[in-house]
């Protein structure tokens, strides 16, 4: 095979190459250097050609191509996987069909990156019938159609409504002749395959939770275009009634068929969920929909599934004997915490001298303990212990790292293994700062805690340490007063902690730790201090940097070196306030921080004082502002799909208070205000004259 460095050298006549070989190949070495520059110029020319086309251009070129087409108001979205390439590429398609509902729906999908549904509300108005144009669906609703009644006021509502004359663009009115509704699904579905479900507590051992943590977890739909405009197209929670009707229709159609299809609309290997018992997939004909709040058993020959609570129940004598695995989809708002999302750019590389210890079905090791045992036997080399599936593993493990040692425990891309009943402890044999060891965990869901001691650089990335250590069957934390991460021992001066894209409970860290850095994460500990040296927060934690973090629970640290775009739900205290900065963040009253820049509610209070020309606001006005700006979340309970998502009624100052106009907190990188602004600009161009559009969030 030709060496790329010899591209120019190979073009020389053979006589020159023979002479050069006889003289030590000095000409070959010179042309090898020139070949590198030639390759760089060639790649630049190739890139210029590719940037002529919207399909192959770099992301930074997309706005320039859009400008050539006269695409207006194209706000560039940074630090997000969402691209506006489709919006520019489809511009001519939009303009040819301008004003139609289908274009508005496609436009909303391309501009925001969220699944969308456009509804023309004039078609749902209840009207007096004109005999030359009878519209039977605009008469009195059929209350016997339970499914349609269940869809009332959803994007798939088909019942007739009386006219609502209020404007739709402020989300107050809906059903009127000029109104178009754009419904958006902001939560994403994340698929998990071959997961071992959690068995229910006694006396309901015949039941199982889809969630490996044993908490209620609504099952989400994996979008699939099956030819009908319905809920199958969007990543929303599966409705109990819709799942029931799906299985009922499948049973009525294929009960007598000797070779029925393996998929219904929701259930099957290519659909949103599937159950495999003792190595055999359960077919749709044997599955039934049932409310399992009381773990009721199904009749013989059937398996009951509750898609709202994420539960499974087996008939008497038909429980799994050898094994049970499930595949399903769960929902969340962003790619943070342990999850089955794309981490290819961040996954640890395995190059010598780093060794790999592979864990999982069909791999070298069946358990984490076996892999760690062999790692210790091999004299603890720099290593990556990688889990290749989404199964559950026991993790009561003690890891002792050698001086200058390095160990990574992570998982394969798009997998999400669970470490059950984890009582992880990691220590280091380093005697001085130059021998500090490194330990990393990535992509894992951990039911338990991590105890760290010694001189260590700890990195947690794309992990979830369940707040409260574990959850009960109602979804409540079982140990809300216990921390997820503890730094113990006395030799902690060189302990450095980095947390990225994680969900954790409390962090119990002594003041002497070198530094704590958290970014794009959620710290949830409302029953105790979230970041401090002890549970009541009396003793401070270390020097801390927080960026794009949502913190539930009090914070007490030695110094807040930087807090940028952070939502502190509870008061925060920094002992050393002469240094550091808090910027573009929500800081509640009774907090003591270093200097603040454009923080809320301070900014709103100062603005109101200037408006009224007062030096101090009256107590009543001050209370109104602080109450209005208090953070509101769709859910504050870990395990809920919309956990830590800012609610729609939340103050605009928080939803647009980041340094780039995005929302404060962990969802800042989603840049939702920019997406909505782009959609509103696009709707003004493509909406037919006389119509008015309103944007509604379904999730």
C-alpha positions as CSV (number, residue, x, y, z in Angstrom):
1,X,0.0,0.0,0.0
2,X,1.4,3.4,-1.0
3,X,2.5,5.7,1.9
4,X,0.4,9.0,1.7
5,X,3.6,10.9,2.5
6,X,5.1,9.7,-0.8
7,X,2.4,11.0,-3.1
8,X,4.7,13.7,-4.6
9,X,7.8,11.5,-4.4
10,X,6.1,8.8,-6.5
11,X,5.5,11.3,-9.3
12,X,9.2,11.7,-9.9
13,X,10.9,9.8,-12.7
14,X,12.4,6.5,-11.5
15,X,16.0,7.7,-12.3
16,X,15.7,10.5,-9.7
17,X,14.3,8.1,-7.1
18,X,17.1,5.6,-7.7
19,X,19.8,8.4,-7.2
20,X,18.0,9.7,-4.1
21,X,17.9,6.2,-2.6
22,X,21.7,5.9,-3.1
23,X,22.3,9.2,-1.3
24,X,20.1,8.5,1.8
25,X,16.6,9.5,0.5
26,X,17.0,13.2,1.5
27,X,14.8,14.3,-1.4
28,X,12.1,11.8,-0.2
29,X,12.2,13.3,3.2
30,X,11.9,16.8,1.8
31,X,8.9,15.9,-0.4
32,X,7.2,14.1,2.5
33,X,7.1,17.5,4.3
34,X,5.7,19.1,1.2
35,X,3.1,16.4,0.9
36,X,1.7,17.3,4.3
37,X,1.2,20.9,3.2
38,X,-0.2,19.6,-0.1
39,X,-2.7,17.4,1.8
40,X,-3.8,20.4,3.9
41,X,-4.4,22.6,0.9
42,X,-6.2,19.8,-0.9
43,X,-8.5,19.2,2.2
44,X,-9.2,23.0,2.3
45,X,-10.2,23.0,-1.4
46,X,-12.4,19.9,-0.8
47,X,-14.0,21.7,2.2
48,X,-14.7,24.8,0.1
49,X,-16.4,22.7,-2.5
50,X,-18.5,20.8,0.1
51,X,-19.5,24.1,1.6
52,X,-21.3,25.0,-1.6
53,X,-24.1,22.6,-0.7
54,X,-26.4,22.6,2.2
55,X,-26.3,18.8,2.6
56,X,-22.5,18.7,3.1
57,X,-21.6,22.2,4.4
58,X,-20.1,22.9,7.8
59,X,-22.6,24.1,10.4
60,X,-21.1,27.6,10.4
61,X,-21.9,27.9,6.7
62,X,-25.6,27.2,7.1
63,X,-26.6,30.8,7.9
64,X,-24.7,32.1,4.9
65,X,-26.5,29.7,2.5
66,X,-29.7,30.8,4.2
67,X,-28.9,34.4,3.5
68,X,-28.5,33.6,-0.2
69,X,-32.1,32.3,-0.2
70,X,-33.4,35.2,1.8
71,X,-34.1,33.2,4.9
72,X,-35.0,35.7,7.6
73,X,-34.2,35.7,11.3
74,X,-32.0,32.7,11.3
75,X,-30.6,32.8,14.9
76,X,-27.6,30.5,15.2
77,X,-27.9,27.9,18.0
78,X,-24.7,27.1,19.8
79,X,-23.7,24.3,22.1
80,X,-26.5,22.0,21.0
81,X,-26.8,19.0,18.7
82,X,-29.8,20.6,16.9
83,X,-29.1,22.0,13.4
84,X,-31.0,24.5,11.3
85,X,-29.7,22.8,8.1
86,X,-33.2,21.3,7.4
87,X,-34.8,24.7,7.7
88,X,-32.6,26.2,5.0
89,X,-32.6,23.1,2.8
90,X,-36.4,23.0,2.7
91,X,-36.9,26.7,2.2
92,X,-38.0,26.4,-1.5
93,X,-40.4,23.6,-0.5
94,X,-41.9,25.8,2.1
95,X,-42.4,28.7,-0.3
96,X,-44.1,26.6,-3.0
97,X,-46.7,25.4,-0.5
98,X,-46.8,28.5,1.6
99,X,-49.8,28.9,4.0
100,X,-50.8,25.2,4.2
101,X,-51.0,23.4,7.6
102,X,-48.6,20.7,6.5
103,X,-45.9,23.3,5.7
104,X,-46.4,25.0,9.1
105,X,-46.1,21.6,10.8
106,X,-42.9,20.7,8.9
107,X,-41.6,24.2,9.4
108,X,-42.0,23.9,13.2
109,X,-40.2,20.5,13.2
110,X,-37.2,21.9,11.2
111,X,-36.9,25.2,13.0
112,X,-37.2,23.9,16.6
113,X,-35.9,20.3,16.3
114,X,-39.0,19.2,18.3
115,X,-41.8,16.9,17.0
116,X,-44.7,19.2,16.1
117,X,-48.4,18.9,15.1
118,X,-50.4,21.7,13.4
119,X,-54.1,21.9,14.1
120,X,-56.6,24.0,12.2
121,X,-59.1,24.9,14.8
122,X,-61.8,26.1,12.4
123,X,-62.4,22.4,11.5
124,X,-63.3,21.7,15.2
125,X,-65.9,24.5,15.5
126,X,-69.4,23.4,16.3
127,X,-71.6,25.0,13.6
128,X,-75.2,25.0,12.5
129,X,-75.4,22.4,9.7
130,X,-75.8,23.6,6.1
131,X,-77.8,20.9,4.2
132,X,-75.7,21.4,1.0
133,X,-72.5,20.8,3.0
134,X,-73.2,18.4,5.9
135,X,-70.4,18.0,8.4
136,X,-71.4,15.2,10.7
137,X,-68.3,15.5,12.9
138,X,-69.3,19.1,13.8
139,X,-72.4,18.0,15.6
140,X,-73.0,17.0,19.3
141,X,-70.1,14.9,20.7
142,X,-70.6,11.2,21.0
143,X,-69.9,10.6,24.7
144,X,-69.9,6.9,24.1
145,X,-66.6,7.2,22.2
146,X,-64.4,7.1,25.3
147,X,-61.2,7.4,23.4
148,X,-62.2,10.7,21.8
149,X,-63.3,12.1,25.1
150,X,-60.0,11.0,26.6
151,X,-58.2,13.1,23.9
152,X,-60.1,16.2,24.7
153,X,-58.0,19.4,24.5
154,X,-55.0,17.5,23.1
155,X,-53.5,17.9,19.6
156,X,-55.5,14.9,18.5
157,X,-58.8,16.2,19.8
158,X,-61.6,15.7,17.1
159,X,-64.6,16.8,19.2
160,X,-66.5,19.9,18.2
161,X,-66.0,23.0,20.3
162,X,-67.8,26.4,20.6
163,X,-66.0,29.4,19.3
164,X,-63.4,31.1,21.6
165,X,-62.8,34.7,20.5
166,X,-59.7,35.3,22.6
167,X,-56.3,35.6,20.9
168,X,-54.4,32.3,20.4
169,X,-50.9,33.9,20.2
170,X,-50.9,34.4,23.9
171,X,-52.2,30.8,24.6
172,X,-55.4,32.1,26.0
173,X,-57.9,31.1,23.3
174,X,-57.9,28.2,20.8
175,X,-61.0,27.4,18.8
176,X,-61.8,30.1,16.3
177,X,-61.9,30.4,12.5
178,X,-58.5,32.2,12.0
179,X,-56.6,30.1,14.6
180,X,-53.8,27.6,14.0
181,X,-52.3,25.7,16.9
182,X,-48.7,24.5,16.8
183,X,-48.2,21.8,19.4
184,X,-44.6,20.9,20.4
185,X,-43.2,17.9,22.3
186,X,-40.1,19.0,24.2
187,X,-39.4,15.7,26.0
188,X,-37.3,13.1,24.2
189,X,-37.7,9.3,24.1
190,X,-34.7,7.2,25.0
191,X,-34.7,3.5,24.1
192,X,-33.4,0.8,26.3
193,X,-32.9,-2.8,25.2
194,X,-32.6,-6.1,27.1
195,X,-33.0,-4.4,30.5
196,X,-33.6,-6.6,33.6
197,X,-36.7,-5.2,35.3
198,X,-36.9,-4.8,39.0
199,X,-39.1,-7.3,40.9
200,X,-41.8,-5.8,43.1
201,X,-41.7,-5.9,46.8
202,X,-43.4,-8.7,48.7
203,X,-46.2,-9.7,48.7
204,X,-46.3,-8.8,45.0
205,X,-43.4,-10.8,43.8
206,X,-45.4,-11.8,40.7
207,X,-45.0,-8.2,39.5
208,X,-42.1,-6.3,38.0
209,X,-41.1,-2.7,37.3
210,X,-39.8,-1.7,33.9
211,X,-37.5,0.7,35.7
212,X,-34.4,-0.9,37.1
213,X,-34.8,1.3,40.2
214,X,-38.3,0.0,41.0
215,X,-40.0,3.4,40.7
216,X,-43.1,4.4,38.7
217,X,-41.8,5.2,35.2
218,X,-44.3,6.0,32.4
219,X,-43.4,4.3,29.2
220,X,-42.8,6.6,26.2
221,X,-43.7,6.0,22.5
222,X,-40.9,5.5,20.0
223,X,-42.2,7.6,17.0
224,X,-43.1,5.6,14.0
225,X,-45.0,6.7,10.9
226,X,-47.6,4.0,10.4
227,X,-49.7,6.0,8.0
228,X,-52.1,7.6,10.4
229,X,-51.8,11.1,12.0
230,X,-52.0,10.1,15.7
231,X,-50.0,9.7,18.8
232,X,-47.7,7.2,17.2
233,X,-45.9,10.0,15.5
234,X,-44.6,11.8,18.6
235,X,-42.5,10.9,21.6
236,X,-45.1,11.2,24.3
237,X,-46.2,9.0,27.2
238,X,-48.3,6.1,26.0
239,X,-51.9,6.6,27.1
240,X,-53.4,3.6,29.0
241,X,-56.6,3.7,26.9
242,X,-54.8,3.9,23.6
243,X,-52.6,0.9,24.5
244,X,-55.7,-1.0,25.5
245,X,-57.4,-0.2,22.2
246,X,-54.3,-1.1,20.3
247,X,-54.1,-4.6,21.9
248,X,-57.9,-5.1,21.6
249,X,-57.8,-4.3,17.8
250,X,-54.8,-6.6,17.3
251,X,-56.5,-9.4,19.1
252,X,-59.8,-9.0,17.2
253,X,-57.9,-9.0,13.9
254,X,-55.3,-11.8,14.4
255,X,-56.7,-14.0,17.2
256,X,-57.4,-16.8,14.6
257,X,-54.4,-16.1,12.4
258,X,-51.8,-18.9,12.6
259,X,-49.0,-16.4,11.7
260,X,-49.9,-13.0,13.2
261,X,-47.4,-10.1,12.8
262,X,-45.0,-9.7,15.7
263,X,-45.8,-6.0,16.1
264,X,-48.9,-4.1,17.1
265,X,-48.9,-0.3,17.0
266,X,-47.1,-0.1,20.4
267,X,-45.9,-3.6,21.3
268,X,-43.3,-5.7,19.6
269,X,-39.6,-5.9,18.7
270,X,-39.8,-2.9,16.3
271,X,-42.1,-0.9,18.6
272,X,-42.1,1.0,21.9
273,X,-41.9,-2.0,24.3
274,X,-41.4,-5.7,24.4
275,X,-41.2,-8.4,27.1
276,X,-39.0,-11.5,26.9
277,X,-39.7,-14.3,29.4
278,X,-37.3,-17.2,29.9
279,X,-35.7,-16.3,26.6
280,X,-38.9,-16.3,24.6
281,X,-40.5,-13.0,23.4
282,X,-44.1,-12.7,24.6
283,X,-46.4,-12.0,21.5
284,X,-48.9,-9.2,21.4
285,X,-51.8,-11.7,21.6
286,X,-50.7,-12.7,25.2
287,X,-50.3,-9.1,26.4
288,X,-53.1,-7.1,28.0
289,X,-53.4,-3.6,29.3
290,X,-54.3,-3.2,32.9
291,X,-54.2,-0.7,35.8
292,X,-51.6,-2.3,38.1
293,X,-51.7,0.2,41.0
294,X,-52.6,-2.7,43.3
295,X,-50.6,-5.4,41.4
296,X,-53.7,-7.3,40.2
297,X,-52.9,-10.5,38.4
298,X,-54.1,-11.1,34.8
299,X,-56.1,-14.1,33.7
300,X,-54.2,-17.3,32.8
301,X,-52.3,-17.1,29.5
302,X,-51.9,-13.3,29.6
303,X,-49.3,-10.8,30.8
304,X,-50.6,-7.5,32.2
305,X,-48.8,-4.2,31.4
306,X,-49.4,-0.8,33.0
307,X,-47.8,1.8,30.6
308,X,-48.6,4.7,33.0
309,X,-46.7,3.2,36.0
310,X,-44.3,1.0,34.0
311,X,-45.4,-2.2,35.7
312,X,-45.8,-5.9,34.6
313,X,-47.8,-8.6,36.3
314,X,-48.0,-12.3,35.6
315,X,-50.8,-14.8,36.1
316,X,-50.6,-17.4,38.9
317,X,-48.1,-20.1,38.1
318,X,-46.8,-18.2,35.0
319,X,-44.1,-16.2,36.6
320,X,-40.6,-16.2,34.9
321,X,-38.5,-19.2,35.9
322,X,-35.1,-18.4,34.5
323,X,-35.0,-14.8,33.2
324,X,-37.0,-11.8,32.3
325,X,-35.9,-8.9,30.2
326,X,-37.7,-5.9,28.7
327,X,-37.1,-3.3,26.0
328,X,-38.8,0.1,26.3
329,X,-38.6,3.8,26.0
330,X,-38.4,6.4,28.8
331,X,-38.6,10.1,28.6
332,X,-36.5,13.1,29.7
333,X,-35.8,16.6,28.6
334,X,-32.1,16.6,27.9
335,X,-29.0,14.4,27.4
336,X,-27.8,14.5,31.0
337,X,-27.4,11.8,33.7
338,X,-27.1,8.1,32.9
339,X,-29.0,7.6,29.7
340,X,-29.0,5.8,26.3
341,X,-28.0,8.8,24.3
342,X,-25.0,9.5,22.0
343,X,-21.7,9.9,23.9
344,X,-19.4,8.9,21.1
345,X,-17.4,12.1,21.2
346,X,-16.8,11.8,25.0
347,X,-16.3,8.0,25.4
348,X,-12.8,7.0,26.7
349,X,-10.3,6.0,24.1
350,X,-8.4,2.7,24.6
351,X,-4.9,2.9,23.3
352,X,-1.8,1.2,24.7
353,X,-0.7,1.3,27.5
354,X,-4.4,1.6,28.5
355,X,-6.0,-1.9,28.8
356,X,-9.7,-2.8,28.4
357,X,-11.7,-5.1,30.6
358,X,-15.0,-5.8,28.8
359,X,-18.1,-6.6,30.9
360,X,-21.5,-7.9,29.6
361,X,-23.3,-10.7,27.8
362,X,-20.8,-12.5,25.6
363,X,-17.8,-10.4,26.8
364,X,-14.8,-11.5,28.9
365,X,-16.4,-10.8,32.3
366,X,-19.9,-11.3,33.5
367,X,-19.7,-9.0,36.5
368,X,-17.9,-5.8,37.5
369,X,-16.3,-7.6,40.4
370,X,-14.7,-10.2,38.1
371,X,-13.2,-7.4,35.9
372,X,-11.9,-5.5,39.0
373,X,-10.4,-8.7,40.4
374,X,-8.4,-9.3,37.2
375,X,-7.4,-5.7,37.0
376,X,-5.9,-6.1,40.5
377,X,-4.2,-9.3,39.5
378,X,-2.7,-7.6,36.5
379,X,-1.0,-5.1,38.9
380,X,-3.6,-2.4,38.4
381,X,-2.5,-1.0,35.0
382,X,-4.1,2.1,33.4
383,X,-7.4,0.6,32.3
384,X,-11.0,1.1,31.1
385,X,-13.6,-1.3,32.5
386,X,-16.4,-1.0,29.9
387,X,-19.9,-2.4,30.2
388,X,-21.4,-3.4,26.8
389,X,-25.1,-3.7,27.7
390,X,-27.9,-2.1,29.8
391,X,-28.2,-4.8,32.4
392,X,-28.0,-4.5,36.1
393,X,-24.9,-5.2,38.2
394,X,-24.1,-5.5,41.9
395,X,-21.6,-2.8,42.8
396,X,-20.5,-3.1,46.5
397,X,-16.9,-2.6,45.4
398,X,-13.8,-1.2,47.0
399,X,-11.2,0.2,44.6
400,X,-7.6,1.1,45.6
401,X,-5.7,3.0,43.0
402,X,-1.9,3.0,42.9
403,X,0.2,6.1,42.7
404,X,-0.3,7.8,39.3
405,X,-2.9,5.1,38.6
406,X,-5.8,5.6,36.1
407,X,-9.1,3.7,36.0
408,X,-12.3,4.4,34.0
409,X,-15.6,2.6,34.5
410,X,-17.9,3.4,31.7
411,X,-20.3,1.8,29.2
412,X,-20.7,1.4,25.5
413,X,-22.3,4.3,23.6
414,X,-26.1,4.4,23.8
415,X,-26.2,1.9,26.7
416,X,-27.3,2.6,30.3
417,X,-26.2,-0.1,32.8
418,X,-27.4,0.1,36.4
419,X,-25.3,-0.4,39.4
420,X,-27.6,-1.8,42.1
421,X,-27.2,-1.4,45.9
422,X,-23.9,0.4,45.2
423,X,-21.6,1.2,48.1
424,X,-18.6,2.2,46.0
425,X,-15.4,3.3,47.7
426,X,-12.4,4.6,45.9
427,X,-9.0,5.4,47.5
428,X,-5.5,6.3,46.3
429,X,-2.1,5.2,47.5
430,X,-0.5,8.5,46.3
431,X,1.9,9.9,48.9
432,X,2.2,13.4,47.3
433,X,0.5,15.7,44.8
434,X,2.7,14.5,41.9
435,X,1.4,10.9,42.4
436,X,-2.3,11.8,42.3
437,X,-4.4,9.1,40.8
438,X,-7.4,9.5,38.4
439,X,-10.7,7.8,38.6
440,X,-13.6,8.3,36.1
441,X,-17.2,7.0,35.9
442,X,-19.2,7.7,32.8
443,X,-22.6,6.7,31.4
444,X,-23.9,4.8,34.5
445,X,-27.1,4.8,36.6
446,X,-26.0,4.2,40.2
447,X,-28.4,3.2,43.0
448,X,-26.2,4.1,45.9
449,X,-23.3,6.3,46.9
450,X,-19.6,6.9,46.2
451,X,-17.0,7.4,48.9
452,X,-13.7,8.9,47.9
453,X,-10.5,9.2,49.9
454,X,-6.9,10.0,49.3
455,X,-5.2,12.1,46.6
456,X,-7.5,11.7,43.6
457,X,-8.8,13.4,40.5
458,X,-12.4,12.3,40.3
459,X,-14.5,12.8,37.2
460,X,-18.2,11.9,37.0
461,X,-19.6,12.4,33.5
462,X,-23.1,11.5,32.1
463,X,-23.9,9.6,35.3
464,X,-26.9,9.5,37.6
465,X,-26.4,8.9,41.3
466,X,-30.0,8.4,42.5
467,X,-30.9,11.3,44.9
468,X,-31.8,9.7,48.2
469,X,-29.7,6.6,47.2
470,X,-32.7,4.6,46.1
471,X,-36.4,4.9,45.4
472,X,-39.5,3.1,46.8
473,X,-42.4,1.8,44.6
474,X,-44.1,5.2,44.9
475,X,-41.0,7.0,43.5
476,X,-40.0,8.7,46.8
477,X,-36.4,8.7,47.9
478,X,-35.7,6.1,50.6
479,X,-32.8,7.9,52.2
480,X,-33.3,11.6,51.5
481,X,-30.8,12.6,54.3
482,X,-27.9,10.5,52.8
483,X,-25.4,12.0,50.3
484,X,-24.5,10.6,46.9
485,X,-20.9,11.6,47.0
486,X,-18.7,11.7,50.2
487,X,-15.0,12.7,50.4
488,X,-13.7,11.2,53.6
489,X,-10.3,10.9,55.3
490,X,-7.9,13.6,56.3
491,X,-5.6,13.7,53.3
492,X,-7.9,15.5,50.9
493,X,-5.9,18.6,50.0
494,X,-5.2,17.3,46.5
495,X,-8.7,15.9,45.8
496,X,-10.1,17.5,42.7
497,X,-13.7,16.7,41.6
498,X,-15.2,17.4,38.2
499,X,-18.9,16.6,37.5
500,X,-20.3,17.0,34.0
501,X,-23.9,16.3,32.7
502,X,-24.8,14.4,35.9
503,X,-27.8,14.0,38.2
504,X,-26.9,13.6,41.8
505,X,-28.0,13.8,45.4
506,X,-26.2,15.7,48.1
507,X,-22.4,16.2,47.9
508,X,-20.7,16.0,51.3
509,X,-17.2,17.5,50.7
510,X,-14.8,18.9,53.3
511,X,-13.5,22.5,53.0
512,X,-9.9,21.2,52.4
513,X,-10.6,19.6,49.1
514,X,-8.7,21.2,46.3
515,X,-11.7,22.2,44.1
516,X,-15.2,21.2,43.0
517,X,-16.4,21.9,39.4
518,X,-19.9,21.1,38.3
519,X,-21.4,21.8,34.9
520,X,-24.7,21.0,33.1
521,X,-26.0,19.0,36.0
522,X,-28.7,18.7,38.6
523,X,-27.9,18.4,42.4
524,X,-31.1,17.4,44.2
525,X,-31.1,17.3,48.0
526,X,-34.0,19.4,49.4
527,X,-34.0,17.4,52.7
528,X,-30.4,18.4,53.6
529,X,-27.6,20.6,52.5
530,X,-26.9,20.0,48.8
531,X,-23.2,21.0,48.8
532,X,-21.5,21.4,52.1
533,X,-19.2,19.5,54.5
534,X,-22.0,18.0,56.6
535,X,-25.8,17.3,56.4
536,X,-27.0,20.5,58.2
537,X,-24.7,22.7,56.1
538,X,-23.0,24.2,59.2
539,X,-19.5,23.5,57.8
540,X,-18.5,24.8,54.3
541,X,-17.5,22.7,51.3
542,X,-14.5,23.5,49.1
543,X,-13.8,26.2,46.5
544,X,-16.6,25.6,44.0
545,X,-17.3,26.4,40.3
546,X,-20.9,25.9,39.0
547,X,-21.9,26.4,35.4
548,X,-25.4,25.7,34.1
549,X,-26.5,23.8,37.2
550,X,-29.9,23.5,39.0
551,X,-29.4,23.0,42.7
552,X,-32.2,21.8,45.0
553,X,-31.0,22.3,48.6
554,X,-28.8,24.7,50.5
555,X,-25.3,25.4,49.5
556,X,-22.5,26.3,51.9
557,X,-19.0,26.6,50.4
558,X,-15.6,28.1,51.3
559,X,-15.6,30.2,48.1
560,X,-17.9,30.4,45.1
561,X,-15.2,31.0,42.5
562,X,-17.9,31.2,39.8
563,X,-21.6,30.5,39.5
564,X,-22.8,31.1,36.0
565,X,-26.4,30.5,34.8
566,X,-27.3,28.6,38.0
567,X,-30.6,28.2,39.6
568,X,-30.2,28.0,43.4
569,X,-33.6,26.9,44.6
570,X,-32.5,27.3,48.2
571,X,-30.2,29.8,49.8
572,X,-26.5,29.7,49.1
573,X,-23.6,30.9,51.3
574,X,-20.0,31.5,50.5
575,X,-17.7,32.3,53.4
576,X,-15.1,34.1,51.4
577,X,-17.0,36.8,49.5
578,X,-14.2,39.1,48.5
579,X,-13.4,36.7,45.6
580,X,-15.5,35.1,43.0
581,X,-18.6,36.0,41.0
582,X,-22.2,35.0,40.5
583,X,-23.6,35.9,37.1
584,X,-26.9,35.4,35.2
585,X,-28.2,33.2,38.0
586,X,-31.2,33.0,40.3
587,X,-30.1,33.6,43.9
588,X,-32.9,33.4,46.6
589,X,-33.1,35.8,49.5
590,X,-31.1,35.1,52.6
591,X,-28.1,34.1,50.4
592,X,-24.6,35.4,51.0
593,X,-22.5,35.4,47.8
594,X,-19.6,37.3,46.2
595,X,-20.5,40.1,43.8
596,X,-23.4,39.5,41.5
597,X,-23.9,40.4,37.9
598,X,-27.4,40.4,36.3
599,X,-28.8,38.0,38.8
600,X,-32.5,37.5,39.7
601,X,-34.4,38.7,41.6
602,X,-31.8,41.5,42.2
603,X,-32.1,42.7,38.6
604,X,-35.9,42.9,38.7
605,X,-35.9,44.7,42.0
606,X,-33.3,47.3,40.9
607,X,-35.3,47.9,37.7
608,X,-38.5,48.4,39.7
609,X,-36.7,50.9,42.0
610,X,-35.5,52.9,39.1
611,X,-38.9,52.8,37.5
612,X,-40.5,54.2,40.7
613,X,-37.5,56.5,41.5
614,X,-37.1,54.9,44.9
615,X,-33.9,53.8,46.8
616,X,-35.8,50.9,48.5
617,X,-38.9,49.2,47.5
618,X,-41.8,48.8,49.9
619,X,-42.1,45.4,51.5
620,X,-45.3,44.5,49.6
621,X,-43.7,45.3,46.2
622,X,-40.6,43.4,47.2
623,X,-42.6,40.4,48.1
624,X,-44.5,40.4,44.9
625,X,-41.4,40.5,42.8
626,X,-39.6,37.7,44.8
627,X,-42.8,35.5,44.6
628,X,-43.2,36.1,40.9
629,X,-39.6,35.2,40.2
630,X,-39.4,32.1,42.3
631,X,-38.4,29.1,40.1
632,X,-41.3,26.9,39.1
633,X,-40.7,23.4,37.7
634,X,-42.8,20.9,35.9
635,X,-41.6,18.4,38.4
636,X,-39.2,18.4,41.4
637,X,-39.3,14.7,41.8
638,X,-36.5,12.6,40.4
639,X,-37.9,9.8,38.2
640,X,-40.5,12.0,36.6
641,X,-39.9,12.6,32.9
642,X,-40.0,16.4,33.3
643,X,-37.8,16.5,36.4
644,X,-36.1,19.9,36.8
645,X,-37.7,21.3,33.6
646,X,-38.8,24.9,34.1
647,X,-42.6,25.1,34.0
648,X,-44.5,27.2,31.4
649,X,-45.8,29.7,34.1
650,X,-42.2,30.3,35.3
651,X,-41.1,33.9,35.0
652,X,-39.6,35.0,31.7
653,X,-36.7,36.5,33.5
654,X,-35.6,33.0,34.4
655,X,-36.5,31.4,31.1
656,X,-34.4,34.0,29.2
657,X,-32.0,35.0,31.9
658,X,-28.8,33.3,30.7
659,X,-25.9,35.2,29.1
660,X,-27.1,34.3,25.6
661,X,-30.8,34.8,26.3
662,X,-31.5,31.1,27.1
663,X,-33.0,29.8,30.3
664,X,-31.0,29.6,33.5
665,X,-30.1,26.2,35.0
666,X,-29.4,22.8,33.6
667,X,-31.4,23.1,30.4
668,X,-29.5,26.2,29.2
669,X,-27.8,24.3,26.4
670,X,-31.2,23.4,24.9
671,X,-31.6,27.0,24.0
672,X,-35.4,26.8,24.0
673,X,-36.1,30.6,23.9
674,X,-34.0,30.8,20.7
675,X,-35.8,27.9,19.1
676,X,-39.2,29.5,19.9
677,X,-38.0,32.9,18.6
678,X,-36.9,31.3,15.3
679,X,-40.3,29.6,15.0
680,X,-42.2,32.8,15.6
681,X,-40.2,34.6,13.0
682,X,-40.7,31.8,10.5
683,X,-44.5,31.6,11.2
684,X,-44.8,35.3,10.4
685,X,-43.4,34.6,6.9
686,X,-45.3,31.4,6.1
687,X,-48.6,32.0,7.8
688,X,-51.4,32.9,5.5
689,X,-52.8,36.4,5.7
690,X,-55.6,36.7,8.3
691,X,-54.6,33.6,10.3
692,X,-53.1,33.6,13.8
693,X,-50.9,30.9,15.3
694,X,-50.4,29.9,18.9
695,X,-47.6,27.7,20.2
696,X,-48.5,25.1,22.9
697,X,-46.2,22.7,24.8
698,X,-47.6,19.2,25.1
699,X,-44.6,18.0,27.2
